[in-house]
Amino acid sequence: MSGVDPYDQNPPYLYECTNSGERVQAENRPGECSECGGYMQNISKPREQ
């Protein structure tokens, strides 16, 4: 996914699987990872406050 800023907070958001590292863009949480069934975490939102 070159050219995609993973920290852009505007849709579509970038989600990453916490198990496999698979990344997908979606406007809403995509559910489970298509590769392993793992949890998809929104990495477009900052994790530090």
C-alpha distance matrix in Angstrom:
0.0 3.8 6.4 6.0 9.1 9.4 13.1 13.5 16.3 16.4 15.3 13.1 12.5 9.8 11.6 11.6 14.4 17.1 18.1 15.4 12.4 10.5 8.0 8.6 9.2 13.0 16.0 18.1 17.8 16.8 19.5 19.2 16.4 16.5 16.5 19.2 20.5 19.7 19.3 16.2 16.2 15.1 13.5 13.5 17.2 18.8 20.5 23.3 26.0
3.8 0.0 3.8 5.5 8.5 10.0 13.3 13.7 17.0 17.2 16.9 15.0 14.5 12.2 14.5 14.6 17.5 19.8 21.0 18.3 15.1 13.8 11.4 12.2 12.3 15.9 18.5 20.9 20.9 20.2 23.0 22.8 20.0 20.2 20.0 22.7 24.1 23.0 22.6 19.4 18.9 17.5 15.2 14.8 18.4 19.4 21.4 23.7 26.3
6.4 3.8 0.0 3.8 6.5 9.3 11.9 11.5 15.0 15.0 15.1 13.7 13.7 12.2 15.2 16.1 19.4 21.6 23.3 21.1 17.6 16.4 13.4 13.5 12.6 15.8 17.8 20.6 21.1 21.0 24.1 24.4 22.0 22.5 22.7 25.3 26.3 25.1 24.1 20.6 19.8 17.6 15.3 14.0 17.4 18.5 21.0 23.0 25.2
6.0 5.5 3.8 0.0 3.8 6.0 8.8 8.3 11.6 11.8 11.8 10.5 10.0 8.5 11.8 13.1 16.6 18.9 21.0 19.1 15.6 14.3 11.0 10.8 9.5 12.6 14.5 17.1 17.5 17.7 20.8 21.4 19.4 20.2 20.8 23.1 23.7 22.3 20.9 17.4 16.3 13.9 11.8 10.3 13.8 15.3 17.9 20.2 22.3
9.1 8.5 6.5 3.8 0.0 3.8 5.5 5.6 9.3 10.4 11.6 11.0 9.7 8.6 11.8 13.1 16.9 18.5 21.1 19.8 16.1 15.6 12.3 12.5 11.1 13.7 14.9 17.3 17.6 18.5 21.4 22.2 20.4 21.9 22.5 24.3 24.6 22.7 20.9 17.4 15.5 12.7 10.1 8.2 11.1 12.1 14.9 16.8 18.8
9.4 10.0 9.3 6.0 3.8 0.0 3.8 5.7 8.5 10.4 11.2 10.5 8.0 6.0 8.6 9.7 13.5 14.9 17.7 16.8 13.1 13.0 9.8 10.5 9.7 12.2 13.6 15.2 14.9 16.0 18.4 19.1 17.5 19.4 20.0 21.3 21.5 19.3 17.3 13.9 11.8 9.3 6.3 5.3 8.5 9.6 11.9 14.4 16.7
13.1 13.3 11.9 8.8 5.5 3.8 0.0 3.8 6.1 9.0 11.0 11.2 8.7 8.1 10.5 12.0 15.6 16.5 19.8 19.5 15.9 16.2 13.1 13.5 12.1 13.8 14.3 15.7 15.6 17.5 19.8 20.9 19.8 22.2 22.9 23.9 23.7 21.2 18.6 15.4 12.6 9.5 6.6 4.2 6.0 6.7 9.8 11.7 13.5
13.5 13.7 11.5 8.3 5.6 5.7 3.8 0.0 3.8 5.7 8.1 8.9 7.4 8.3 11.6 13.9 17.7 19.1 22.3 21.8 18.3 17.9 14.3 13.8 11.4 12.6 12.4 14.6 15.4 17.4 20.2 21.8 21.0 22.9 24.2 25.5 25.0 22.9 20.3 16.8 14.4 10.8 9.0 5.5 7.4 9.2 12.7 14.5 15.6
16.3 17.0 15.0 11.6 9.3 8.5 6.1 3.8 0.0 3.8 6.7 8.5 6.9 9.0 11.7 14.6 18.0 19.3 22.7 22.8 19.6 19.1 15.7 14.7 12.0 12.1 10.9 12.6 13.7 16.4 19.0 21.0 20.9 23.2 24.8 25.8 24.8 22.7 19.6 16.3 13.6 9.8 9.1 5.4 5.9 8.5 11.9 13.8 14.3
16.4 17.2 15.0 11.8 10.4 10.4 9.0 5.7 3.8 0.0 3.8 6.2 6.5 9.7 12.7 16.0 19.4 21.3 24.5 24.2 21.2 20.0 16.4 14.5 11.2 10.7 8.9 11.5 13.5 15.9 19.0 21.4 21.4 23.2 25.2 26.6 25.5 23.8 21.0 17.4 15.5 11.7 11.7 8.1 9.3 12.3 15.6 17.6 17.9
15.3 16.9 15.1 11.8 11.6 11.2 11.0 8.1 6.7 3.8 0.0 2.9 4.8 8.4 11.2 14.8 18.0 20.4 23.3 22.8 20.0 18.3 14.7 12.2 8.6 7.3 5.4 8.5 11.0 13.0 16.3 18.9 19.0 20.3 22.8 24.4 23.1 21.9 19.3 15.7 14.5 11.1 12.0 9.0 10.9 14.4 17.3 19.9 20.5
13.1 15.0 13.7 10.5 11.0 10.5 11.2 8.9 8.5 6.2 2.9 0.0 3.8 6.7 9.5 13.1 16.2 18.9 21.6 20.7 18.1 16.0 12.4 9.5 5.8 5.0 4.4 7.9 10.1 11.2 14.8 17.1 16.8 17.9 20.3 22.1 21.1 20.2 18.0 14.2 13.6 10.5 11.5 9.1 11.8 15.3 17.9 20.8 21.9
12.5 14.5 13.7 10.0 9.7 8.0 8.7 7.4 6.9 6.5 4.8 3.8 0.0 3.8 6.4 10.0 13.3 15.6 18.6 18.1 15.3 13.8 10.3 8.3 5.5 5.4 5.7 7.6 8.5 10.1 13.3 15.2 14.9 16.7 18.7 20.1 19.1 17.6 15.1 11.4 10.2 6.9 7.7 5.7 8.6 12.1 14.4 17.5 18.9
9.8 12.2 12.2 8.5 8.6 6.0 8.1 8.3 9.0 9.7 8.4 6.7 3.8 0.0 3.8 6.8 10.3 12.8 15.5 14.7 11.7 10.4 6.8 5.8 4.6 6.5 8.6 9.7 9.3 10.0 12.8 13.9 12.8 14.6 16.0 17.5 17.0 15.4 13.3 9.5 8.5 6.0 5.9 5.5 9.0 11.8 13.6 16.9 19.1
11.6 14.5 15.2 11.8 11.8 8.6 10.5 11.6 11.7 12.7 11.2 9.5 6.4 3.8 0.0 3.8 6.8 9.4 12.1 11.8 9.3 8.2 5.5 5.4 6.2 7.4 9.8 9.5 7.5 7.9 9.9 10.5 9.5 11.9 13.3 14.2 13.5 11.6 9.5 5.7 5.3 4.4 5.6 7.3 9.9 12.5 13.3 17.0 19.4
11.6 14.6 16.1 13.1 13.1 9.7 12.0 13.9 14.6 16.0 14.8 13.1 10.0 6.8 3.8 0.0 3.8 6.3 8.7 8.3 5.6 5.5 4.4 6.6 9.0 10.8 13.5 12.9 10.4 10.0 11.0 10.3 8.4 11.1 11.3 11.9 11.9 9.6 8.2 5.3 5.3 6.5 6.5 9.5 11.8 13.5 13.5 17.1 20.0
14.4 17.5 19.4 16.6 16.9 13.5 15.6 17.7 18.0 19.4 18.0 16.2 13.3 10.3 6.8 3.8 0.0 3.8 5.4 5.6 4.8 5.3 6.6 8.8 11.7 13.0 15.8 14.5 11.3 10.3 10.0 8.1 6.0 9.2 8.9 8.6 8.7 6.0 5.6 4.4 6.1 8.9 9.7 13.0 14.7 16.3 15.5 19.1 22.1
17.1 19.8 21.6 18.9 18.5 14.9 16.5 19.1 19.3 21.3 20.4 18.9 15.6 12.8 9.4 6.3 3.8 0.0 3.8 6.2 6.0 8.3 9.8 12.3 15.0 16.2 18.6 17.0 13.6 13.3 12.3 10.3 9.0 12.3 11.5 10.0 10.1 6.6 5.9 6.4 6.7 10.1 10.3 14.1 15.0 15.8 14.2 17.6 20.8
18.1 21.0 23.3 21.0 21.1 17.7 19.8 22.3 22.7 24.5 23.3 21.6 18.6 15.5 12.1 8.7 5.4 3.8 0.0 3.8 5.9 8.2 11.0 13.8 17.0 18.4 21.1 19.5 16.1 14.9 13.6 10.7 8.7 11.4 9.6 7.6 8.7 5.8 7.4 8.7 10.2 13.6 13.8 17.5 18.7 19.5 17.8 21.1 24.4
15.4 18.3 21.1 19.1 19.8 16.8 19.5 21.8 22.8 24.2 22.8 20.7 18.1 14.7 11.8 8.3 5.6 6.2 3.8 0.0 3.8 5.5 9.0 12.0 15.6 17.5 20.7 19.7 16.6 14.9 14.3 11.4 8.3 10.0 7.4 6.9 9.2 7.6 9.5 9.8 11.5 14.3 14.2 17.6 19.5 20.5 19.4 22.7 26.1
12.4 15.1 17.6 15.6 16.1 13.1 15.9 18.3 19.6 21.2 20.0 18.1 15.3 11.7 9.3 5.6 4.8 6.0 5.9 3.8 0.0 3.8 6.3 9.9 13.1 15.5 18.7 18.2 15.4 14.2 14.5 12.3 9.3 11.2 9.6 9.9 11.6 9.5 10.1 9.1 9.9 11.9 11.2 14.4 16.6 17.5 16.8 20.0 23.4
10.5 13.8 16.4 14.3 15.6 13.0 16.2 17.9 19.1 20.0 18.3 16.0 13.8 10.4 8.2 5.5 5.3 8.3 8.2 5.5 3.8 0.0 3.8 6.9 10.5 13.0 16.5 16.2 13.8 11.9 12.7 10.8 7.3 8.4 7.4 9.1 10.7 9.6 10.4 8.6 10.4 11.9 11.8 14.3 17.1 18.7 18.6 22.1 25.2
8.0 11.4 13.4 11.0 12.3 9.8 13.1 14.3 15.7 16.4 14.7 12.4 10.3 6.8 5.5 4.4 6.6 9.8 11.0 9.0 6.3 3.8 0.0 3.8 7.0 9.9 13.4 13.7 11.9 10.6 12.4 11.6 8.8 10.0 10.2 12.2 12.9 11.7 11.4 8.4 9.4 9.7 9.4 11.3 14.4 16.4 17.0 20.5 23.3
8.6 12.2 13.5 10.8 12.5 10.5 13.5 13.8 14.7 14.5 12.2 9.5 8.3 5.8 5.4 6.6 8.8 12.3 13.8 12.0 9.9 6.9 3.8 0.0 3.8 6.5 10.2 10.9 9.8 8.2 11.0 11.1 9.0 9.7 11.2 13.5 13.5 13.0 12.3 8.9 10.2 9.7 10.3 11.2 14.5 17.2 18.3 21.8 24.3
9.2 12.3 12.6 9.5 11.1 9.7 12.1 11.4 12.0 11.2 8.6 5.8 5.5 4.6 6.2 9.0 11.7 15.0 17.0 15.6 13.1 10.5 7.0 3.8 0.0 3.8 7.1 8.9 9.2 8.6 12.1 13.3 12.0 12.8 14.8 17.0 16.5 15.9 14.5 10.8 11.3 9.5 10.3 9.8 13.2 16.3 18.1 21.5 23.5
13.0 15.9 15.8 12.6 13.7 12.2 13.8 12.6 12.1 10.7 7.3 5.0 5.4 6.5 7.4 10.8 13.0 16.2 18.4 17.5 15.5 13.0 9.9 6.5 3.8 0.0 3.8 5.4 6.7 6.6 10.4 12.5 12.4 13.2 16.0 17.8 16.6 16.2 14.3 10.8 11.4 9.5 11.5 10.7 13.4 17.0 18.7 22.2 23.7
16.0 18.5 17.8 14.5 14.9 13.6 14.3 12.4 10.9 8.9 5.4 4.4 5.7 8.6 9.8 13.5 15.8 18.6 21.1 20.7 18.7 16.5 13.4 10.2 7.1 3.8 0.0 3.8 7.0 8.4 11.8 14.7 15.3 16.4 19.4 20.9 19.2 18.6 16.3 12.9 12.9 10.4 12.7 11.1 13.1 16.8 18.9 22.0 23.0
18.1 20.9 20.6 17.1 17.3 15.2 15.7 14.6 12.6 11.5 8.5 7.9 7.6 9.7 9.5 12.9 14.5 17.0 19.5 19.7 18.2 16.2 13.7 10.9 8.9 5.4 3.8 0.0 3.8 6.1 8.8 12.1 13.5 15.1 18.2 19.2 16.9 16.3 13.7 10.9 11.2 9.5 12.6 11.9 13.2 16.9 18.3 21.7 22.6
17.8 20.9 21.1 17.5 17.6 14.9 15.6 15.4 13.7 13.5 11.0 10.1 8.5 9.3 7.5 10.4 11.3 13.6 16.1 16.6 15.4 13.8 11.9 9.8 9.2 6.7 7.0 3.8 0.0 3.8 5.7 8.8 10.5 12.7 15.6 16.0 13.6 12.7 10.0 7.3 8.1 7.5 11.1 11.5 12.7 16.1 16.8 20.4 21.8
16.8 20.2 21.0 17.7 18.5 16.0 17.5 17.4 16.4 15.9 13.0 11.2 10.1 10.0 7.9 10.0 10.3 13.3 14.9 14.9 14.2 11.9 10.6 8.2 8.6 6.6 8.4 6.1 3.8 0.0 3.8 6.5 7.7 9.2 12.4 13.3 11.1 11.1 9.4 7.1 9.4 9.6 12.8 13.7 15.5 18.8 19.3 23.0 24.9
19.5 23.0 24.1 20.8 21.4 18.4 19.8 20.2 19.0 19.0 16.3 14.8 13.3 12.8 9.9 11.0 10.0 12.3 13.6 14.3 14.5 12.7 12.4 11.0 12.1 10.4 11.8 8.8 5.7 3.8 0.0 3.8 6.8 8.8 11.9 11.7 8.6 8.8 7.2 6.5 9.4 10.9 14.3 15.9 17.1 20.1 19.9 23.7 25.5
19.2 22.8 24.4 21.4 22.2 19.1 20.9 21.8 21.0 21.4 18.9 17.1 15.2 13.9 10.5 10.3 8.1 10.3 10.7 11.4 12.3 10.8 11.6 11.1 13.3 12.5 14.7 12.1 8.8 6.5 3.8 0.0 3.8 6.3 8.7 8.0 4.9 5.5 5.5 6.0 9.7 12.2 14.9 17.2 18.7 21.2 20.6 24.4 26.7
16.4 20.0 22.0 19.4 20.4 17.5 19.8 21.0 20.9 21.4 19.0 16.8 14.9 12.8 9.5 8.4 6.0 9.0 8.7 8.3 9.3 7.3 8.8 9.0 12.0 12.4 15.3 13.5 10.5 7.7 6.8 3.8 0.0 3.8 5.4 5.6 4.5 5.1 6.3 6.1 9.8 12.2 14.2 16.7 18.7 21.0 20.5 24.3 27.0
16.5 20.2 22.5 20.2 21.9 19.4 22.2 22.9 23.2 23.2 20.3 17.9 16.7 14.6 11.9 11.1 9.2 12.3 11.4 10.0 11.2 8.4 10.0 9.7 12.8 13.2 16.4 15.1 12.7 9.2 8.8 6.3 3.8 0.0 3.8 6.0 5.9 8.2 10.1 9.7 13.3 15.3 17.1 19.2 21.6 24.1 23.9 27.7 30.4
16.5 20.0 22.7 20.8 22.5 20.0 22.9 24.2 24.8 25.2 22.8 20.3 18.7 16.0 13.3 11.3 8.9 11.5 9.6 7.4 9.6 7.4 10.2 11.2 14.8 16.0 19.4 18.2 15.6 12.4 11.9 8.7 5.4 3.8 0.0 3.8 6.2 8.0 10.8 10.9 14.3 16.7 17.8 20.4 22.8 24.8 24.3 28.0 31.0
19.2 22.7 25.3 23.1 24.3 21.3 23.9 25.5 25.8 26.6 24.4 22.1 20.1 17.5 14.2 11.9 8.6 10.0 7.6 6.9 9.9 9.1 12.2 13.5 17.0 17.8 20.9 19.2 16.0 13.3 11.7 8.0 5.6 6.0 3.8 0.0 3.8 5.5 9.0 10.5 13.8 16.8 18.2 21.2 23.0 24.8 23.8 27.3 30.4
20.5 24.1 26.3 23.7 24.6 21.5 23.7 25.0 24.8 25.5 23.1 21.1 19.1 17.0 13.5 11.9 8.7 10.1 8.7 9.2 11.6 10.7 12.9 13.5 16.5 16.6 19.2 16.9 13.6 11.1 8.6 4.9 4.5 5.9 6.2 3.8 0.0 3.8 6.9 8.8 12.4 15.5 17.6 20.4 21.9 24.0 22.9 26.6 29.3
19.7 23.0 25.1 22.3 22.7 19.3 21.2 22.9 22.7 23.8 21.9 20.2 17.6 15.4 11.6 9.6 6.0 6.6 5.8 7.6 9.5 9.6 11.7 13.0 15.9 16.2 18.6 16.3 12.7 11.1 8.8 5.5 5.1 8.2 8.0 5.5 3.8 0.0 3.8 6.5 9.5 13.0 14.8 18.0 19.2 20.9 19.5 23.1 25.9
19.3 22.6 24.1 20.9 20.9 17.3 18.6 20.3 19.6 21.0 19.3 18.0 15.1 13.3 9.5 8.2 5.6 5.9 7.4 9.5 10.1 10.4 11.4 12.3 14.5 14.3 16.3 13.7 10.0 9.4 7.2 5.5 6.3 10.1 10.8 9.0 6.9 3.8 0.0 3.8 6.3 9.8 12.1 15.2 15.9 17.7 16.4 20.0 22.6
16.2 19.4 20.6 17.4 17.4 13.9 15.4 16.8 16.3 17.4 15.7 14.2 11.4 9.5 5.7 5.3 4.4 6.4 8.7 9.8 9.1 8.6 8.4 8.9 10.8 10.8 12.9 10.9 7.3 7.1 6.5 6.0 6.1 9.7 10.9 10.5 8.8 6.5 3.8 0.0 3.8 6.7 9.1 11.8 13.1 15.4 14.8 18.5 21.0
16.2 18.9 19.8 16.3 15.5 11.8 12.6 14.4 13.6 15.5 14.5 13.6 10.2 8.5 5.3 5.3 6.1 6.7 10.2 11.5 9.9 10.4 9.4 10.2 11.3 11.4 12.9 11.2 8.1 9.4 9.4 9.7 9.8 13.3 14.3 13.8 12.4 9.5 6.3 3.8 0.0 3.8 6.0 9.0 9.7 11.7 11.0 14.8 17.2
15.1 17.5 17.6 13.9 12.7 9.3 9.5 10.8 9.8 11.7 11.1 10.5 6.9 6.0 4.4 6.5 8.9 10.1 13.6 14.3 11.9 11.9 9.7 9.7 9.5 9.5 10.4 9.5 7.5 9.6 10.9 12.2 12.2 15.3 16.7 16.8 15.5 13.0 9.8 6.7 3.8 0.0 3.8 5.6 6.5 9.3 9.8 13.5 15.6
13.5 15.2 15.3 11.8 10.1 6.3 6.6 9.0 9.1 11.7 12.0 11.5 7.7 5.9 5.6 6.5 9.7 10.3 13.8 14.2 11.2 11.8 9.4 10.3 10.3 11.5 12.7 12.6 11.1 12.8 14.3 14.9 14.2 17.1 17.8 18.2 17.6 14.8 12.1 9.1 6.0 3.8 0.0 3.8 5.4 7.2 8.0 11.5 14.1
13.5 14.8 14.0 10.3 8.2 5.3 4.2 5.5 5.4 8.1 9.0 9.1 5.7 5.5 7.3 9.5 13.0 14.1 17.5 17.6 14.4 14.3 11.3 11.2 9.8 10.7 11.1 11.9 11.5 13.7 15.9 17.2 16.7 19.2 20.4 21.2 20.4 18.0 15.2 11.8 9.0 5.6 3.8 0.0 3.8 6.6 9.0 12.0 13.8
17.2 18.4 17.4 13.8 11.1 8.5 6.0 7.4 5.9 9.3 10.9 11.8 8.6 9.0 9.9 11.8 14.7 15.0 18.7 19.5 16.6 17.1 14.4 14.5 13.2 13.4 13.1 13.2 12.7 15.5 17.1 18.7 18.7 21.6 22.8 23.0 21.9 19.2 15.9 13.1 9.7 6.5 5.4 3.8 0.0 3.8 6.4 9.1 10.4
18.8 19.4 18.5 15.3 12.1 9.6 6.7 9.2 8.5 12.3 14.4 15.3 12.1 11.8 12.5 13.5 16.3 15.8 19.5 20.5 17.5 18.7 16.4 17.2 16.3 17.0 16.8 16.9 16.1 18.8 20.1 21.2 21.0 24.1 24.8 24.8 24.0 20.9 17.7 15.4 11.7 9.3 7.2 6.6 3.8 0.0 3.8 5.6 7.3
20.5 21.4 21.0 17.9 14.9 11.9 9.8 12.7 11.9 15.6 17.3 17.9 14.4 13.6 13.3 13.5 15.5 14.2 17.8 19.4 16.8 18.6 17.0 18.3 18.1 18.7 18.9 18.3 16.8 19.3 19.9 20.6 20.5 23.9 24.3 23.8 22.9 19.5 16.4 14.8 11.0 9.8 8.0 9.0 6.4 3.8 0.0 3.8 6.7
23.3 23.7 23.0 20.2 16.8 14.4 11.7 14.5 13.8 17.6 19.9 20.8 17.5 16.9 17.0 17.1 19.1 17.6 21.1 22.7 20.0 22.1 20.5 21.8 21.5 22.2 22.0 21.7 20.4 23.0 23.7 24.4 24.3 27.7 28.0 27.3 26.6 23.1 20.0 18.5 14.8 13.5 11.5 12.0 9.1 5.6 3.8 0.0 3.8
26.0 26.3 25.2 22.3 18.8 16.7 13.5 15.6 14.3 17.9 20.5 21.9 18.9 19.1 19.4 20.0 22.1 20.8 24.4 26.1 23.4 25.2 23.3 24.3 23.5 23.7 23.0 22.6 21.8 24.9 25.5 26.7 27.0 30.4 31.0 30.4 29.3 25.9 22.6 21.0 17.2 15.6 14.1 13.8 10.4 7.3 6.7 3.8 0.0
